[in-house]
Amino acid sequence: MARDRSGLERLWQRDRSLAGVPLMAAAALYRGAIAMRNLWWRRMARRADVPVISVGNLTVGGNSKTPFTLYLASRLQNRGLAVAIVSRGYGGKRRSARATLVANRGELMLPPEEAGDEPAMMARRFTGPIAVARRRIDAIEMLAEQGPLDAVILDDGFQHLRLRRDVDLVLISNERGFGNRRMLPAGPMREPLSALKRADAIVIVSSGAASPSGIRPAEMEHLKRTQMLHARVRPRSLVTSAQGGWHESPPMLAGRRVLAVSGLADPASFHAMVREIDADLVGVLEYPDHHSYTSGDWHTIASAARDVDAVVTTEKDLVKLERFPFARDSLYALRLEVSMPDEEARLLDQLIFSRLQPEKIALGAAQEVSRNAR
C-alpha cells in the first residue's frame, strides 16, 4: 500500500550512489550559489530588536526541528519569558501581507491551507504567538508591535542568513546522519559540514527506538568542535480530533492492526515510532512532505483502512486530515515529546540566557534554583 518515495532520497543514503553526472554538476552549482549567497548575507544581514534563537539543520527533513522548537518555546515560556515562534509557513498559500499572525493564545486564526501545516500544528500545543513570513524579520517586527517579547524562535532558520541571530542551534538526526554527504540534489545536504562553524550548539536527536547511528566517526570528530548536546524524541500520546478540538489519550494501540499515513520527508522514523508503541503496522501510505490532502486521497486512505483497527498519522497531517469524515475513533495522530538529559538541558539554558538581557538571565537562574529546591 505504500506510495513510491523519491528515488533521490534512497540514493542520498548511499556512500557510492549512482547519482550521475547531471546531479553532481547541479550539486556543484548549488554549492557555489550557496557560498556566494552566504558571503552576501554575512555583510548585509539585519539584526532584530528582539533576541532571536534559530532551530535548524544541514540536511533536508527528518531532524525533528518542529518538535524541538515546541520543546524549546515551552521551556522558555515556563521560565516566565514572553516567547514567539516565527516560521516560513511551508505549504501555506501565499499571502499578500509581508507577515501574518497565524495563531495566538492557542487559537488558530487561519486554516492550515493558508497558515502552513507546521504553524497550524504548533498552534495546537503552544499558547504564544506564531507568525509566518518569507522574510522572518518582517514577522518579528509585526509581533514586536503587538507587545513586548523576550525571545523569538525561528523554526527551520539556520539557512535564513538575512537575519542575524543570537543563538544558532543545529539539529542532526542520529539515525540518518548526513547520508552520502553530497549537496542537493545529489545528496541531502543544504550546506557542507563546514557551515557548522556558525552554530553555537549541535543537538544530536535520537528516536525512541534503539537504532545504530548514521553519523560516521570522522563526522563525529568534526561535530565535537562545537558544543554538543543530545535530545531524544519519543511517542507520548495519541491525539484525536472531535468537536473542533484535539483530545489526548495514552498510546494504547498494542496489538492493534494499524495503517500509517504521513506526508513527511522521512517517514521511516515515524513508522519506527508507531512500532515502538507495539502497534501492528500492517500498511503504510506515504505522501510528499507538506502534502495537501484531497478528497481522492481520503478515499484512498479510507479504502486501505477497511481491514485495520486504526489509522495513525502525524500531528501536522492531522491538521489537514481532520476535515474529512473518518469514522469515529478511527483516526489518531501520534504526539511526540522531546527530552534532554538534565545536565545538558541546563547547559542549553545557560547558553540561551547568556545571550538574553541581563535581567532575563537573573530570572532564569532564580527559577532554576527554585525548581531544584522543590
C-alpha positions as CSV (number, residue, x, y, z in Angstrom):
1,M,0.0,0.0,0.0
2,A,3.0,2.3,0.1
3,R,3.3,5.0,-2.5
4,D,6.7,5.2,-4.2
5,R,9.1,7.6,-2.5
6,S,11.6,9.7,-4.4
7,G,14.4,7.7,-5.8
8,L,16.7,10.6,-4.9
9,E,16.1,10.1,-1.2
10,R,17.1,6.4,-1.5
11,L,20.3,7.4,-3.3
12,W,21.1,10.0,-0.7
13,Q,21.6,7.3,1.9
14,R,24.3,5.5,-0.1
15,D,28.0,6.2,0.1
16,R,28.5,5.4,-3.6
17,S,25.2,6.2,-5.2
18,L,24.8,6.3,-9.0
19,A,23.8,9.9,-8.8
20,G,25.1,10.5,-12.3
21,V,26.9,13.4,-13.9
22,P,23.9,15.7,-14.2
23,L,23.1,15.6,-10.5
24,M,26.7,16.0,-9.5
25,A,27.0,19.0,-11.8
26,A,23.8,20.5,-10.3
27,A,25.2,19.9,-6.8
28,A,28.4,21.8,-7.7
29,L,26.4,24.7,-9.0
30,Y,24.2,24.7,-5.9
31,R,27.2,24.6,-3.6
32,G,28.7,27.6,-5.4
33,A,25.4,29.5,-5.3
34,I,25.1,28.9,-1.5
35,A,28.7,30.1,-0.9
36,M,28.0,33.3,-2.8
37,R,24.7,33.8,-1.0
38,N,26.2,33.3,2.4
39,L,29.0,35.7,1.6
40,W,26.4,38.4,0.6
41,W,24.3,38.0,3.7
42,R,27.3,37.9,6.0
43,R,27.7,41.6,5.1
44,M,24.0,42.6,4.6
45,A,22.2,40.7,7.3
46,R,20.0,42.7,9.6
47,R,19.5,42.3,13.4
48,A,16.1,42.3,15.0
49,D,15.3,44.3,18.1
50,V,14.3,41.1,19.9
51,P,16.7,38.2,20.7
52,V,16.5,35.5,18.1
53,I,17.1,31.8,18.5
54,S,17.3,29.7,15.4
55,V,16.5,26.0,15.3
56,G,17.7,24.4,12.0
57,N,19.7,21.7,10.3
58,L,22.1,21.0,7.5
59,T,20.0,18.3,5.7
60,V,16.6,18.1,4.1
61,G,13.9,17.0,6.5
62,G,13.7,14.3,9.2
63,N,15.6,16.1,12.0
64,S,12.7,16.8,14.5
65,K,13.0,20.6,14.1
66,T,9.4,21.4,14.8
67,P,9.1,19.1,17.9
68,F,12.3,20.6,19.3
69,T,11.1,24.2,18.5
70,L,7.9,23.4,20.6
71,Y,10.1,21.9,23.4
72,L,12.3,25.0,23.5
73,A,9.5,27.5,23.2
74,S,7.5,25.8,26.0
75,R,10.7,25.5,28.2
76,L,11.4,29.3,27.9
77,Q,7.7,30.2,28.4
78,N,7.6,28.1,31.6
79,R,10.5,30.2,32.8
80,G,8.5,33.3,32.6
81,L,9.7,34.6,29.2
82,A,7.4,36.1,26.5
83,V,8.2,33.9,23.5
84,A,7.0,33.8,20.0
85,I,7.6,31.4,17.1
86,V,8.3,32.5,13.5
87,S,8.1,30.2,10.6
88,R,8.4,30.3,6.8
89,G,5.0,28.6,6.7
90,Y,5.8,25.9,4.1
91,G,2.8,24.5,2.4
92,G,0.6,27.6,3.1
93,K,-0.8,29.7,0.3
94,R,1.0,32.9,-0.5
95,R,-0.4,35.9,1.4
96,S,-0.5,39.5,0.2
97,A,0.8,40.7,3.6
98,R,4.5,40.7,4.3
99,A,3.9,38.9,7.6
100,T,0.9,37.2,9.0
101,L,-0.1,36.3,12.6
102,V,-1.5,32.8,12.3
103,A,-2.1,31.9,15.9
104,N,-2.1,33.4,19.4
105,R,-3.1,32.0,22.8
106,G,-3.6,28.6,21.3
107,E,-6.2,29.9,18.8
108,L,-5.5,29.3,15.1
109,M,-6.6,32.3,13.1
110,L,-6.1,30.8,9.6
111,P,-6.9,27.4,8.1
112,P,-3.9,25.1,7.6
113,E,-4.0,25.7,3.9
114,E,-3.1,29.3,4.5
115,A,-1.1,29.1,7.7
116,G,1.0,26.1,6.6
117,D,0.8,22.7,8.3
118,E,3.6,23.1,10.8
119,P,2.4,26.5,12.2
120,A,-1.1,25.1,12.4
121,M,0.1,22.1,14.3
122,M,2.2,24.2,16.6
123,A,-0.8,26.3,17.5
124,R,-2.4,23.2,19.0
125,R,0.4,22.9,21.5
126,F,1.9,26.4,22.1
127,T,0.0,29.3,23.5
128,G,2.3,32.1,22.5
129,P,2.1,34.0,19.2
130,I,3.1,32.2,15.9
131,A,3.7,34.2,12.8
132,V,4.8,33.4,9.2
133,A,6.7,35.4,6.7
134,R,9.1,34.8,3.8
135,R,11.4,37.4,5.4
136,R,11.4,36.4,9.0
137,I,12.4,39.9,10.2
138,D,9.0,41.2,8.9
139,A,7.2,38.7,11.2
140,I,9.4,39.7,14.2
141,E,8.7,43.4,13.6
142,M,4.9,42.7,13.4
143,L,5.0,40.7,16.6
144,A,7.0,43.3,18.4
145,E,4.4,45.9,17.6
146,Q,1.7,43.8,19.3
147,G,3.6,43.5,22.7
148,P,7.0,43.1,24.3
149,L,8.9,39.9,23.6
150,D,11.9,38.3,25.4
151,A,12.8,36.0,22.5
152,V,11.7,34.8,19.1
153,I,12.4,31.2,17.9
154,L,12.9,30.6,14.2
155,D,11.6,27.2,13.1
156,D,14.0,26.0,10.4
157,G,16.1,29.1,10.4
158,F,19.8,28.1,10.0
159,Q,19.9,28.9,6.3
160,H,17.9,32.2,6.7
161,L,21.1,34.3,6.9
162,R,19.5,37.6,6.1
163,L,18.5,37.8,9.8
164,R,21.2,37.8,12.4
165,R,20.5,35.5,15.4
166,D,21.7,35.4,19.0
167,V,21.7,31.6,19.3
168,D,22.1,29.2,16.4
169,L,21.1,25.6,17.2
170,V,21.6,22.9,14.6
171,L,19.8,19.5,14.9
172,I,21.3,16.3,13.5
173,S,19.4,13.0,13.3
174,N,21.5,10.3,15.0
175,E,19.9,7.7,12.8
176,R,20.0,9.5,9.4
177,G,23.3,11.4,9.8
178,F,24.3,13.2,6.7
179,G,23.5,10.5,4.1
180,N,26.1,10.5,1.3
181,R,27.2,14.0,2.4
182,R,26.6,15.4,-1.1
183,M,24.9,18.7,-1.7
184,L,21.4,19.0,-3.2
185,P,20.2,17.5,-5.5
186,A,22.9,14.7,-5.5
187,G,22.6,14.4,-1.7
188,P,20.6,15.6,1.3
189,M,23.0,18.4,2.3
190,R,21.6,22.0,2.3
191,E,25.1,23.2,3.2
192,P,28.5,21.5,3.7
193,L,29.7,20.4,7.2
194,S,31.9,23.5,7.3
195,A,28.7,25.6,7.9
196,L,28.6,24.3,11.4
197,K,31.2,26.9,12.4
198,R,28.2,29.3,12.5
199,A,26.4,27.1,15.1
200,D,26.5,27.8,18.9
201,A,25.5,24.2,19.7
202,I,24.7,21.0,17.9
203,V,21.9,18.8,19.2
204,I,22.1,15.1,18.2
205,V,18.5,13.9,18.1
206,S,17.7,10.2,18.6
207,S,14.4,8.5,18.1
208,G,12.9,6.3,20.9
209,A,13.8,3.1,19.2
210,A,17.4,1.8,19.6
211,S,18.9,2.2,16.2
212,P,22.5,2.3,15.0
213,S,23.9,5.8,14.5
214,G,24.2,7.1,10.9
215,I,26.9,9.5,11.9
216,R,30.4,8.3,10.8
217,P,33.3,8.5,13.2
218,A,35.1,11.2,11.1
219,E,31.9,13.2,11.0
220,M,31.5,12.9,14.8
221,E,35.0,14.3,15.3
222,H,34.0,17.3,13.2
223,L,30.9,17.8,15.3
224,K,32.9,17.8,18.5
225,R,34.5,21.1,17.5
226,T,31.2,22.7,18.5
227,Q,29.3,22.4,21.8
228,M,27.3,19.1,21.5
229,L,24.1,18.3,23.2
230,H,21.7,15.3,23.0
231,A,17.9,15.0,22.8
232,R,15.5,12.2,22.4
233,V,12.2,12.1,20.6
234,R,9.6,9.5,21.8
235,P,5.9,8.8,21.4
236,R,4.0,10.5,24.2
237,S,0.3,10.0,23.4
238,L,-2.4,9.7,20.8
239,V,-4.4,12.7,19.6
240,T,-7.9,12.6,18.2
241,S,-10.0,15.4,16.6
242,A,-13.6,15.9,17.9
243,Q,-16.0,18.8,18.3
244,G,-13.5,21.2,16.9
245,G,-10.7,20.3,19.4
246,W,-7.9,17.9,19.9
247,H,-8.1,15.3,22.7
248,E,-5.0,13.5,24.1
249,S,-5.0,9.9,25.4
250,P,-2.4,7.3,26.2
251,P,-0.8,5.5,23.2
252,M,-2.8,2.3,23.7
253,L,-2.6,0.5,20.4
254,A,-0.6,-2.5,21.4
255,G,-1.5,-5.5,19.2
256,R,-4.0,-3.5,17.1
257,R,-3.7,-3.5,13.3
258,V,-2.6,-0.1,12.1
259,L,-2.3,1.8,8.9
260,A,0.3,4.6,9.0
261,V,-0.4,7.7,6.8
262,S,2.1,10.5,6.5
263,G,3.4,13.4,4.4
264,L,7.0,13.6,5.6
265,A,10.5,13.9,4.2
266,D,11.5,10.9,6.3
267,P,8.5,8.6,7.1
268,A,10.8,5.7,8.2
269,S,11.3,7.3,11.6
270,F,7.6,7.8,12.0
271,H,7.0,4.2,11.2
272,A,9.6,3.2,13.8
273,M,7.7,5.2,16.5
274,V,4.4,3.6,15.6
275,R,6.1,0.2,16.1
276,E,7.5,1.5,19.4
277,I,4.0,1.7,20.9
278,D,3.6,-2.0,20.0
279,A,1.1,-1.4,17.2
280,D,0.9,-4.0,14.5
281,L,1.9,-1.9,11.5
282,V,0.2,-3.7,8.6
283,G,0.3,-1.0,5.9
284,V,1.7,2.5,5.1
285,L,0.6,5.3,2.8
286,E,3.4,7.8,2.1
287,Y,2.8,11.2,0.6
288,P,5.2,14.1,-0.2
289,D,6.3,16.4,2.6
290,H,3.7,19.1,3.3
291,H,1.2,17.3,1.2
292,S,-2.2,18.9,0.8
293,Y,-4.8,16.1,1.1
294,T,-7.6,15.9,-1.4
295,S,-10.9,14.0,-1.4
296,G,-9.3,11.5,-3.6
297,D,-6.6,10.9,-1.0
298,W,-9.3,10.5,1.6
299,H,-11.0,7.8,-0.5
300,T,-7.6,6.0,-0.9
301,I,-6.9,6.1,2.8
302,A,-10.5,5.0,3.7
303,S,-10.2,2.1,1.3
304,A,-6.9,1.0,2.7
305,A,-8.2,1.3,6.2
306,R,-11.1,-1.2,5.8
307,D,-9.1,-4.1,7.2
308,V,-7.3,-2.3,10.0
309,D,-8.3,-1.2,13.5
310,A,-6.9,2.4,13.3
311,V,-5.3,4.9,11.1
312,V,-2.3,6.6,12.7
313,T,-0.8,9.8,11.3
314,T,1.3,12.7,12.4
315,E,0.1,15.9,14.0
316,K,1.0,18.1,11.1
317,D,-1.0,15.7,8.8
318,L,-3.9,15.6,11.3
319,V,-4.5,19.3,10.9
320,K,-5.2,18.6,7.2
321,L,-7.0,15.3,7.5
322,E,-9.4,16.2,10.3
323,R,-11.8,17.9,7.9
324,F,-12.6,14.6,6.2
325,P,-15.4,12.3,7.5
326,F,-13.4,9.5,9.0
327,A,-15.3,7.0,11.2
328,R,-15.4,7.9,14.8
329,D,-12.3,6.8,16.8
330,S,-10.5,5.6,13.7
331,L,-8.0,8.4,13.0
332,Y,-5.2,9.2,15.5
333,A,-2.1,11.3,15.5
334,L,1.0,10.2,17.3
335,R,2.1,13.0,19.6
336,L,5.9,13.1,20.2
337,E,7.8,14.6,23.0
338,V,11.4,15.8,23.3
339,S,13.5,15.2,26.3
340,M,17.1,16.0,27.2
341,P,19.4,14.9,30.0
342,D,19.0,17.2,32.9
343,E,22.6,18.5,32.8
344,E,22.5,19.1,29.1
345,A,19.2,20.9,29.4
346,R,20.8,23.2,31.9
347,L,23.7,23.8,29.5
348,L,21.2,24.8,26.9
349,D,19.5,27.2,29.3
350,Q,22.9,28.7,30.2
351,L,23.7,29.2,26.5
352,I,20.4,30.9,25.8
353,F,20.1,33.0,28.9
354,S,23.7,34.2,28.4
355,R,22.6,35.8,25.2
356,L,19.4,37.4,26.5
357,Q,19.0,40.6,28.5
358,P,20.8,40.6,32.0
359,E,17.5,40.8,33.9
360,K,16.3,37.7,32.0
361,I,19.5,35.8,32.9
362,A,18.8,36.5,36.6
363,L,15.2,35.4,36.1
364,G,16.1,32.1,34.6
365,A,18.7,31.4,37.2
366,A,16.3,32.2,40.1
367,Q,13.6,30.0,38.6
368,E,16.2,27.1,38.1
369,V,17.2,27.4,41.8
370,S,13.5,27.4,42.8
371,R,12.8,24.2,40.9
372,N,15.8,22.4,42.3
373,A,14.7,23.3,45.8
374,R,11.3,21.7,45.4
